[in-house]
Amino acid sequence: MKFAKEFPRVRYAYGVAAALLIGGSAFSVATGPVGAQVAQNAPAAMPPQGAPVSFADLAAKLQPAVVNIQTKQRVPVRQGQTDPLAEFLRRFGQPGGGGDAPQGEQPQTRESGSLGSGFFISADGYVVTNNHLIQGAGGTGTVDSVTVIMTDRRELPARIIGRDPASDLALLKVEGNNFPYVNWGDSQRARVGDWVMAIGNPYGLGGTVTAGIISALHRGITGAGAYDRYIQTDASINMGNSGGPMFDLNGNVIGINSALISPTGASVGIGLAIPAELARPVIDSLRRGQRPQRGYLGIGLQTIEDSDAAALGIPKNQGELVRSVVPGQPAQKAGIQQGDVIVRVSGRDVTPDETASYLISLVTPGQRVPIDVIRDGKRLTVNAVVAQRPTDEELARISGATPDAPGFDPNDQNAPAVPAGQALGVSLQPLTADIARAINVPADTRGLVVTNVNPNGSASDRGIRRGDVIVSIDRRPVTTTAQVSAAVDAARRAGRSAVLLLIKRGQNPETFVGVDIAK
């Protein structure tokens, strides 16, 4: 993984309530409740060859249980923002142009909102949707109001029962009974190539049905986290489909459509859904009024790229690298160290499909589990008592990550350099107190600062840049150029073509980066 990894353009599949609003009360169809459970009578068998003759019967049964979600929130208008219409009227001396706000006037606000999708999971009005639809501006808090719009155009106010930012799931409740609802399916039995159908509210166009196949399972898009594990489909998923269901041909929900990967913002055939196997336990906890239970060790993890594997002397696609260990948390108490490679959790191998974060999250808090790690080429087992995962706010305080800090001029090519880093494609200089302040790293940081980077070298390819501090090489601290040379020589004698650097950038957490050794 590059130090400054470029992620694909991932977009949440929800629309901003700006132009298309549906479900108004001026026109309604008085059809009454559609009925109770709708999934039982759906077709139960897949045609032996080819695609279904039609999705019409399945869509007709399932559509009443899928709803449109409309949210509203008043957000403050930043100072200096101008109302274009008011500015136009002011310039041309028309009434309504406004002027300077009187002293003591309340801060201006504007109405903001979003459009998305959801679905009933019970006859008494519980609705599942995505958290990012109902979270407040800036990703915190909640919106002022949520409205559920049914297929018969009834608009029902909804209250938020619970939300879980980690999984991007939320549970709503509308008052009433005899709502149509759908059942959860078994996403663990889904296979690549299976037919699926999505129903939702793309671009405010409610009741839209699309169909396709499962393109991939366990698709990761960020490379981290227990919930970075999506079902990928080529069924059209667009802005506004967020929170809507992905059905199998039995009419059961096997996924919650949540995001799309697209260079344009429109569907290009890469839609992503949260699998039911991950969603259902979270929703069940929220429905009971409980916080979702998921295991936590207190470690930062990163995927192992080819250069990292070469530096560690391990096969590709095996395990995940421990980037950091939180003091006082289960991992440190169990003896896990920075630079360890976790290869097995509770008897299950760590792979790209089953990441360490995912396997740890499945462990019940308070349970002791064996964890296999590779350290300095040797395999050993530690036992950890898994804790309950903190909230996102608590994790943010623990990590203390901040944006890259100013104060180090990346264009200054006159910084002194030493040749010890040439094998790494960098020039290095001992880190002094003055340089540490300039590049905004903690005062107790020890290492060598990168003063120049060869644009054609491996370090540049891996995202290392001027101002980064090399803290260690192959898990051994380096503070002198002689130690760098010794680490490179030791790697060559061991037959490795790369070394593993521990990089500190500003106030951000340390990160391991594998760098090829120049011949």
C-alpha positions as CSV (number, residue, x, y, z in Angstrom):
1,M,0.0,0.0,0.0
2,K,1.4,3.4,-0.9
3,F,2.0,5.7,2.0
4,A,-0.3,8.3,0.4
5,K,-2.7,5.8,-1.1
6,E,-5.0,7.0,-3.9
7,F,-8.4,5.5,-3.3
8,P,-10.9,5.0,-6.1
9,R,-13.6,7.7,-6.3
10,V,-16.2,6.2,-3.9
11,R,-19.5,8.0,-3.6
12,Y,-22.3,7.3,-1.1
13,A,-25.4,6.6,-3.1
14,Y,-27.6,9.3,-1.8
15,G,-28.9,12.4,-3.5
16,V,-29.0,16.0,-2.2
17,A,-32.5,17.4,-1.9
18,A,-32.1,20.2,-4.3
19,A,-34.2,19.7,-7.3
20,L,-36.3,16.5,-7.3
21,L,-38.6,16.0,-4.4
22,I,-41.2,13.3,-4.7
23,G,-44.2,12.0,-2.8
24,G,-46.0,15.3,-2.3
25,S,-49.4,15.3,-0.8
26,A,-51.1,16.9,-3.8
27,F,-51.6,13.6,-5.4
28,S,-52.1,10.4,-3.5
29,V,-53.6,7.0,-4.1
30,A,-55.9,5.7,-1.4
31,T,-55.0,2.1,-1.6
32,G,-54.4,1.5,2.1
33,P,-51.8,-0.9,3.5
34,V,-50.4,-3.3,1.0
35,G,-50.3,-6.2,3.4
36,A,-48.1,-8.1,5.7
37,Q,-45.1,-10.2,4.8
38,V,-44.3,-9.9,1.1
39,A,-41.3,-12.2,0.7
40,Q,-43.1,-15.5,1.4
41,N,-44.9,-15.7,-1.9
42,A,-41.9,-14.6,-4.1
43,P,-40.6,-17.0,-6.7
44,A,-38.6,-19.6,-4.9
45,A,-36.6,-21.2,-7.7
46,M,-34.1,-19.9,-10.1
47,P,-34.6,-20.8,-13.8
48,P,-32.3,-23.6,-14.8
49,Q,-30.7,-21.6,-17.7
50,G,-30.2,-17.9,-18.4
51,A,-31.9,-15.0,-16.8
52,P,-35.4,-15.0,-15.4
53,V,-38.1,-14.4,-18.0
54,S,-39.2,-11.4,-16.0
55,F,-38.6,-9.7,-12.7
56,A,-42.1,-8.2,-12.8
57,D,-43.8,-10.6,-10.3
58,L,-40.9,-10.3,-7.8
59,A,-40.8,-6.5,-8.1
60,A,-44.6,-6.2,-7.7
61,K,-44.5,-8.1,-4.4
62,L,-41.4,-6.3,-3.0
63,Q,-41.9,-2.7,-4.0
64,P,-44.5,-1.8,-1.3
65,A,-41.9,-2.6,1.4
66,V,-39.3,-0.3,0.0
67,V,-39.6,3.4,0.9
68,N,-38.0,6.7,0.0
69,I,-36.2,8.6,2.8
70,Q,-36.2,12.4,2.9
71,T,-34.3,14.4,5.5
72,K,-34.2,18.0,6.4
73,Q,-31.8,20.1,8.5
74,R,-31.1,23.8,9.1
75,V,-27.4,24.5,8.8
76,P,-25.7,27.8,9.5
77,V,-24.5,29.9,6.5
78,R,-20.9,30.8,6.8
79,Q,-19.9,34.4,7.0
80,G,-19.1,35.7,3.6
81,Q,-21.5,33.5,1.7
82,T,-23.8,35.4,-0.6
83,D,-27.3,34.6,-1.7
84,P,-27.0,34.9,-5.5
85,L,-30.6,36.2,-5.9
86,A,-30.2,38.7,-3.2
87,E,-26.9,39.9,-4.7
88,F,-28.6,40.2,-8.1
89,L,-31.4,42.3,-6.7
90,R,-29.0,44.5,-4.7
91,R,-27.0,45.3,-7.8
92,F,-30.0,46.3,-9.7
93,G,-31.7,48.2,-6.9
94,Q,-34.7,45.9,-6.6
95,P,-36.7,45.2,-3.5
96,G,-35.5,42.3,-1.6
97,G,-31.9,43.0,-2.3
98,G,-31.2,43.2,1.4
99,G,-28.3,45.0,3.0
100,D,-26.2,44.9,6.0
101,A,-27.6,42.7,8.7
102,P,-28.7,44.7,11.7
103,Q,-26.7,44.2,14.9
104,G,-28.0,41.4,17.1
105,E,-29.6,39.6,14.1
106,Q,-29.7,35.8,14.5
107,P,-27.1,33.9,12.3
108,Q,-28.5,33.0,8.9
109,T,-29.3,29.4,8.2
110,R,-30.4,27.4,5.1
111,E,-32.3,24.2,4.7
112,S,-30.3,21.2,3.7
113,G,-31.4,17.7,3.2
114,S,-30.9,14.4,1.4
115,L,-32.9,11.8,-0.5
116,G,-32.3,8.1,-0.1
117,S,-34.0,4.7,0.4
118,G,-35.0,2.3,3.1
119,F,-37.1,-0.8,3.7
120,F,-39.5,-2.1,6.3
121,I,-38.3,-5.1,8.3
122,S,-41.5,-5.5,10.4
123,A,-45.2,-4.9,10.2
124,D,-45.0,-2.4,13.1
125,G,-42.9,0.1,11.2
126,Y,-39.2,-0.5,11.7
127,V,-37.2,0.8,8.7
128,V,-33.6,0.1,7.8
129,T,-31.5,2.7,6.0
130,N,-27.9,4.1,5.9
131,N,-26.5,6.2,8.7
132,H,-25.0,8.7,6.2
133,L,-28.5,9.7,5.2
134,I,-29.6,10.7,8.6
135,Q,-26.4,12.0,10.2
136,G,-26.0,15.8,10.7
137,A,-24.0,18.2,8.7
138,G,-20.3,17.5,8.9
139,G,-21.0,13.9,9.8
140,T,-22.0,14.5,13.4
141,G,-25.3,14.6,15.2
142,T,-28.5,13.9,13.4
143,V,-30.8,15.7,11.0
144,D,-33.9,17.7,12.2
145,S,-36.5,15.6,10.6
146,V,-36.9,12.3,8.7
147,T,-39.8,11.5,6.4
148,V,-40.6,8.1,5.0
149,I,-42.5,8.2,1.7
150,M,-44.3,5.0,0.7
151,T,-45.2,3.7,-2.7
152,D,-48.8,5.0,-2.3
153,R,-47.3,8.4,-1.7
154,R,-48.1,8.6,1.9
155,E,-45.6,10.7,3.9
156,L,-45.0,9.5,7.4
157,P,-42.7,11.1,10.0
158,A,-40.0,8.8,11.3
159,R,-38.0,8.9,14.5
160,I,-34.4,7.6,14.7
161,I,-34.2,4.5,16.9
162,G,-30.5,4.2,16.6
163,R,-27.6,4.6,14.3
164,D,-24.1,3.1,14.0
165,P,-21.5,5.1,12.1
166,A,-19.0,2.3,12.1
167,S,-21.2,0.1,9.9
168,D,-23.1,3.0,8.2
169,L,-26.4,1.6,9.3
170,A,-29.4,3.2,11.0
171,L,-32.9,2.1,12.2
172,L,-36.0,4.3,12.0
173,K,-39.5,3.8,13.3
174,V,-42.9,5.1,11.9
175,E,-46.1,4.8,13.9
176,G,-48.7,2.3,12.6
177,N,-49.3,-1.4,11.9
178,N,-49.7,-3.7,9.0
179,F,-46.8,-2.3,7.0
180,P,-45.5,-4.5,4.2
181,Y,-42.1,-5.8,5.1
182,V,-39.3,-8.1,3.8
183,N,-37.1,-10.7,5.4
184,W,-33.3,-11.0,5.7
185,G,-31.6,-13.4,3.5
186,D,-28.3,-15.4,3.9
187,S,-25.6,-13.4,2.1
188,Q,-23.0,-16.0,3.1
189,R,-24.6,-18.3,0.5
190,A,-24.4,-15.7,-2.2
191,R,-22.1,-16.5,-5.1
192,V,-20.5,-14.4,-7.8
193,G,-22.8,-14.6,-10.8
194,D,-26.1,-14.8,-8.9
195,W,-28.9,-12.6,-10.0
196,V,-29.9,-9.8,-7.7
197,M,-32.5,-7.0,-7.9
198,A,-32.2,-3.5,-6.3
199,I,-35.1,-1.2,-5.5
200,G,-34.6,2.4,-4.5
201,N,-34.9,6.2,-5.0
202,P,-32.2,7.2,-7.4
203,Y,-32.1,10.9,-8.0
204,G,-35.5,11.2,-6.3
205,L,-37.1,8.9,-8.8
206,G,-38.9,6.6,-6.3
207,G,-39.8,3.0,-6.9
208,T,-37.0,2.4,-9.4
209,V,-36.1,-1.3,-10.0
210,T,-32.8,-2.4,-11.4
211,A,-31.3,-5.9,-11.8
212,G,-27.9,-7.4,-12.4
213,I,-25.6,-10.0,-11.0
214,I,-23.2,-10.2,-8.1
215,S,-19.8,-9.1,-9.5
216,A,-17.7,-9.8,-6.5
217,L,-17.9,-10.7,-2.8
218,H,-15.9,-9.3,0.2
219,R,-14.9,-6.3,-1.9
220,G,-12.7,-3.8,0.1
221,I,-12.6,-0.2,-1.0
222,T,-10.6,1.5,1.8
223,G,-8.3,-1.3,2.9
224,A,-9.2,-1.0,6.6
225,G,-12.0,-1.7,9.0
226,A,-14.3,-4.5,9.9
227,Y,-17.0,-3.3,7.5
228,D,-14.8,-2.8,4.4
229,R,-16.4,-5.9,3.0
230,Y,-19.0,-5.2,0.4
231,I,-21.1,-7.1,-2.2
232,Q,-20.3,-5.7,-5.6
233,T,-23.0,-5.7,-8.3
234,D,-23.5,-4.4,-11.8
235,A,-27.1,-3.6,-11.1
236,S,-27.5,0.1,-11.5
237,I,-26.8,1.9,-8.2
238,N,-27.0,5.7,-8.3
239,M,-27.3,8.7,-6.0
240,G,-30.4,8.1,-3.9
241,N,-30.1,4.3,-3.8
242,S,-28.4,4.5,-0.4
243,G,-30.2,2.5,2.2
244,G,-32.3,0.5,-0.3
245,P,-32.4,-3.3,-0.4
246,M,-30.5,-5.8,-2.6
247,F,-32.7,-8.8,-3.1
248,D,-32.0,-12.4,-4.2
249,L,-34.4,-14.2,-6.4
250,N,-36.3,-15.5,-3.4
251,G,-37.2,-11.9,-2.4
252,N,-34.9,-11.8,0.6
253,V,-32.6,-9.0,1.5
254,I,-28.9,-10.0,1.1
255,G,-27.5,-6.5,1.1
256,I,-28.0,-2.8,1.7
257,N,-27.0,-0.7,-1.3
258,S,-24.7,2.0,0.1
259,A,-22.1,3.3,-2.4
260,L,-20.8,3.3,-5.9
261,I,-17.4,3.6,-7.5
262,S,-17.5,6.0,-10.4
263,P,-15.3,8.7,-12.0
264,T,-18.4,10.7,-12.9
265,G,-20.8,10.2,-10.0
266,A,-23.2,8.2,-12.2
267,S,-23.4,4.4,-12.3
268,V,-20.7,2.7,-14.3
269,G,-21.7,-0.8,-13.1
270,I,-19.8,-0.9,-9.8
271,G,-22.3,-0.7,-7.0
272,L,-21.6,-1.7,-3.4
273,A,-23.9,-3.2,-0.8
274,I,-23.4,-4.0,2.9
275,P,-23.9,-7.8,3.3
276,A,-26.8,-8.9,5.3
277,E,-24.5,-11.0,7.5
278,L,-22.9,-7.8,8.8
279,A,-26.0,-5.6,8.8
280,R,-28.5,-7.9,10.6
281,P,-26.6,-8.1,13.9
282,V,-26.2,-4.4,14.0
283,I,-29.8,-3.7,13.3
284,D,-30.9,-6.3,15.9
285,S,-28.8,-4.5,18.5
286,L,-30.2,-1.1,17.6
287,R,-33.8,-2.5,17.7
288,R,-33.1,-3.7,21.3
289,G,-31.8,-0.3,22.2
290,Q,-28.3,-1.6,22.6
291,R,-24.9,-0.6,21.3
292,P,-23.7,-3.1,18.7
293,Q,-21.2,-5.5,20.1
294,R,-17.9,-5.9,18.2
295,G,-14.5,-6.9,19.3
296,Y,-11.5,-4.5,19.7
297,L,-7.8,-5.1,20.3
298,G,-6.4,-1.6,20.2
299,I,-4.1,-1.8,17.1
300,G,-3.7,0.0,13.9
301,L,-3.4,-2.3,10.9
302,Q,-2.3,-1.9,7.3
303,T,-2.4,-4.2,4.3
304,I,0.8,-5.8,3.1
305,E,1.8,-4.8,-0.4
306,D,4.4,-6.6,-2.5
307,S,7.3,-4.4,-1.3
308,D,6.2,-4.9,2.4
309,A,6.0,-8.7,1.9
310,A,9.5,-8.7,0.4
311,A,10.8,-6.6,3.3
312,L,9.2,-8.8,5.9
313,G,10.3,-12.0,4.1
314,I,6.8,-13.5,4.0
315,P,4.5,-14.6,1.2
316,K,2.1,-12.2,-0.5
317,N,-1.5,-12.0,0.7
318,Q,-0.7,-13.4,4.1
319,G,-1.6,-11.5,7.2
320,E,-1.8,-7.8,8.1
321,L,0.9,-5.6,9.5
322,V,0.5,-4.0,13.0
323,R,1.2,-0.3,12.4
324,S,0.5,0.9,15.9
325,V,-0.4,-0.4,19.3
326,V,-2.6,1.6,21.7
327,P,-1.2,1.7,25.2
328,G,-3.2,-0.1,27.9
329,Q,-5.5,-1.9,25.4
330,P,-5.9,-5.7,24.9
331,A,-3.2,-6.0,22.2
332,Q,-0.5,-4.4,24.3
333,K,-1.5,-6.5,27.4
334,A,-1.3,-9.6,25.2
335,G,2.2,-8.7,24.0
336,I,1.5,-7.7,20.4
337,Q,4.1,-5.3,19.2
338,Q,4.4,-2.7,16.4
339,G,5.7,-4.4,13.3
340,D,4.1,-7.8,14.1
341,V,2.2,-9.5,11.2
342,I,-1.1,-11.0,12.4
343,V,-1.7,-14.2,10.3
344,R,-4.4,-16.0,12.3
345,V,-7.2,-15.0,14.7
346,S,-9.1,-17.6,16.7
347,G,-8.1,-20.4,14.3
348,R,-9.0,-18.5,11.1
349,D,-6.4,-17.3,8.6
350,V,-6.1,-13.6,7.9
351,T,-6.6,-13.1,4.2
352,P,-7.7,-10.2,1.9
353,D,-11.2,-11.7,2.1
354,E,-11.1,-12.2,5.9
355,T,-9.1,-9.3,7.3
356,A,-7.9,-9.2,10.9
357,S,-10.3,-6.3,11.6
358,Y,-13.2,-8.4,10.4
359,L,-12.2,-11.5,12.4
360,I,-11.6,-9.5,15.6
361,S,-14.9,-7.7,15.3
362,L,-16.7,-11.1,15.3
363,V,-15.3,-12.0,18.7
364,T,-17.6,-11.4,21.7
365,P,-16.1,-8.7,24.0
366,G,-14.6,-10.4,27.1
367,Q,-13.6,-13.6,25.2
368,R,-10.0,-14.8,25.2
369,V,-8.7,-15.7,21.7
370,P,-5.4,-17.0,20.3
371,I,-3.7,-14.7,17.8
372,D,-0.8,-16.0,15.6
373,V,1.8,-13.4,14.7
374,I,5.1,-13.4,12.7
375,R,7.8,-11.4,14.5
376,D,11.3,-11.2,13.1
377,G,10.6,-14.1,10.8
378,K,9.4,-16.4,13.7
379,R,5.8,-17.4,14.3
380,L,4.4,-17.2,17.8
381,T,1.0,-17.3,19.4
382,V,-0.4,-14.8,22.0
383,N,-3.7,-14.8,23.8
384,A,-5.7,-11.6,24.0
385,V,-8.9,-10.8,25.9
386,V,-10.9,-8.9,23.4
387,A,-12.6,-5.6,24.5
388,Q,-15.7,-3.8,23.3
389,R,-14.9,-1.4,20.4
390,P,-15.0,2.3,21.4
391,T,-17.2,4.7,19.6
392,D,-15.8,6.6,16.6
393,E,-15.5,9.7,18.7
394,E,-13.5,7.8,21.3
395,L,-11.3,6.3,18.6
396,A,-10.6,9.7,17.1
397,R,-9.4,11.0,20.4
398,I,-7.2,7.9,20.9
399,S,-5.6,8.2,17.5
400,G,-5.1,12.0,17.6
401,A,-4.4,12.1,13.9
402,T,-4.1,15.6,12.4
403,P,-3.6,16.9,8.8
404,D,-0.1,17.4,7.5
405,A,1.3,20.5,9.2
406,P,2.9,23.5,7.5
407,G,6.4,24.7,8.4
408,F,8.6,22.5,6.1
409,D,9.3,23.8,2.7
410,P,9.2,20.9,0.2
411,N,10.7,23.0,-2.5
412,D,13.9,23.8,-0.6
413,Q,16.5,21.8,-2.5
414,N,19.4,23.2,-0.5
415,A,18.9,21.1,2.6
416,P,22.1,19.2,3.6
417,A,22.1,15.5,2.5
418,V,24.1,12.4,3.3
419,P,24.6,9.5,0.9
420,A,23.5,6.8,3.4
421,G,19.9,6.8,2.1
422,Q,20.8,6.4,-1.6
423,A,19.9,2.7,-1.6
424,L,16.5,3.8,-0.5
425,G,16.2,6.6,-3.0
426,V,16.2,9.4,-0.4
427,S,18.6,11.8,1.2
428,L,18.7,11.9,5.0
429,Q,19.6,14.2,7.8
430,P,19.6,13.6,11.6
431,L,16.5,14.9,13.2
432,T,17.2,17.9,15.5
433,A,14.8,19.8,17.8
434,D,14.6,22.7,15.4
435,I,13.7,20.4,12.4
436,A,11.2,18.5,14.6
437,R,9.4,21.8,15.3
438,A,9.5,22.8,11.7
439,I,7.9,19.6,10.4
440,N,5.5,19.4,13.4
441,V,6.4,16.0,14.8
442,P,6.3,15.3,18.5
443,A,9.4,16.5,20.4
444,D,10.3,13.0,21.5
445,T,10.4,11.7,17.9
446,R,13.7,10.0,17.1
447,G,14.9,9.2,13.6
448,L,16.2,10.6,10.4
449,V,14.4,13.3,8.4
450,V,14.0,12.9,4.6
451,T,15.4,16.0,2.9
452,N,15.2,14.9,-0.7
453,V,13.5,12.1,-2.6
454,N,14.7,10.6,-5.9
455,P,11.6,10.9,-8.2
456,N,12.5,7.7,-10.0
457,G,13.1,5.6,-6.9
458,S,11.0,3.2,-4.9
459,A,10.6,5.6,-2.0
460,S,8.9,8.1,-4.3
461,D,6.7,5.3,-5.7
462,R,5.6,4.4,-2.2
463,G,4.6,8.0,-1.4
464,I,7.5,9.0,0.9
465,R,8.2,12.7,0.7
466,R,10.4,15.5,2.1
467,G,9.7,16.1,5.8
468,D,8.9,12.4,6.6
469,V,10.9,10.9,9.4
470,I,12.3,7.4,9.2
471,V,11.9,6.0,12.7
472,S,13.1,2.5,12.1
473,I,14.3,0.1,9.4
474,D,13.2,-3.6,9.7
475,R,11.8,-2.8,13.2
476,R,15.2,-1.5,14.4
477,P,15.4,2.2,15.4
478,V,17.7,4.4,13.3
479,T,19.1,7.7,14.4
480,T,22.4,7.7,12.5
481,T,23.4,7.2,8.9
482,A,25.6,4.3,9.9
483,Q,22.6,2.5,11.3
484,V,20.8,3.0,7.9
485,S,23.8,1.5,6.0
486,A,23.9,-1.4,8.5
487,A,20.2,-2.2,8.1
488,V,20.4,-2.2,4.3
489,D,23.5,-4.4,4.3
490,A,21.8,-6.8,6.7
491,A,18.8,-7.1,4.4
492,R,21.0,-7.8,1.4
493,R,22.9,-10.5,3.3
494,A,19.5,-12.1,4.2
495,G,18.6,-12.2,0.5
496,R,15.8,-9.6,0.8
497,S,15.2,-7.1,-2.0
498,A,13.4,-4.6,0.2
499,V,13.4,-3.1,3.7
500,L,10.5,-2.1,5.9
501,L,10.6,1.6,7.0
502,L,8.5,3.0,9.8
503,I,7.5,6.5,8.8
504,K,6.3,9.4,11.0
505,R,4.6,12.3,9.2
506,G,3.5,15.3,11.3
507,Q,1.1,14.4,14.1
508,N,-0.3,11.4,12.2
509,P,0.2,7.8,13.3
510,E,3.3,6.0,12.2
511,T,3.0,3.9,9.1
512,F,5.1,1.0,7.7
513,V,6.3,1.3,4.1
514,G,8.2,-1.3,2.2
515,V,10.9,0.2,0.0
516,D,13.0,-1.7,-2.6
517,I,16.8,-1.5,-2.1
518,A,18.6,-0.1,-5.1
519,K,21.4,-2.3,-6.5
